[in-house]
Amino acid sequence: MPLPGFVREAVRALLALMLLHQYVVLFFVVAIEEAGVPLPAPTDVVIAFYGFRARHDLAELALVVFVCALASTAGTLVPYAITLRFGADVAHRVGRAIDIDPRQIDRWAARIKRHGFVAIFVGRLIPGARVVMSIVAGTAGVPLHQFSPAVFLGALVYWSLWVAIGAIFGPTAERLIGPVYIRYVFIGLPLLVIAFFVFRFISARRRHARLG
């Protein structure tokens, strides 16, 4: 059954808006995840699809990496600033929330305090430790002029890898599952993220209404 005309027009307008502002969407998706907010879609996959779409344009590939690196640097300032301000107690609380032993956080904090820039740079290249590095760096009192450059350079390397994966292996995936489905996935991932936040907002309003 075909969609009503007004629905098709609304979908076209939304997709046009997303394509027009694709780098703004990309920036906020990466920054939100780096701030420690879990998203329903893996950001790495989103970046790989951006790499797939830009695979024929080296300048656009570089722009994707640069936007992601800026977003990572901006997003990590949130957990960094919180733990820098409130110290180890908050870091331990956050660590327990994401299933990390507080003693492990203390060990990482001591290591980062000793090695600073290098430790943060290396830690930011490890998928499971990337967000934790922001928490630990704040706890360790690493100065901002060391923290942000280390995050930015680490992000350049990390996101370059995922963009390259999308550019190299995306065409193979397109041949296997078809170009139409690739486009649906690329469009669907940001929409899924937006829907996730709308759902959380509505749920919070309902909880507040019940309590009030």
HELIX and SHEET records of a PDB file:
HELIX    1   1 GLY A    5  LEU A   20  1                                  16    
HELIX    2   2 GLN A   22  GLU A   34  1                                  13    
HELIX    3   3 THR A   43  ARG A   53  1                                  11    
HELIX    4   4 LEU A   58  PHE A   86  1                                  29    
HELIX    5   5 ALA A   88  ALA A   97  1                                  10    
HELIX    6   6 PRO A  102  HIS A  115  1                                  14    
HELIX    7   7 PHE A  117  GLY A  123  1                                   7    
HELIX    8   8 PRO A  127  ALA A  129  5                                   3    
HELIX    9   9 ARG A  130  ALA A  140  1                                  11    
HELIX   10  10 LEU A  144  ILE A  177  1                                  34    
HELIX   11  11 PRO A  179  LEU A  211  1                                  33    
END                                                                             
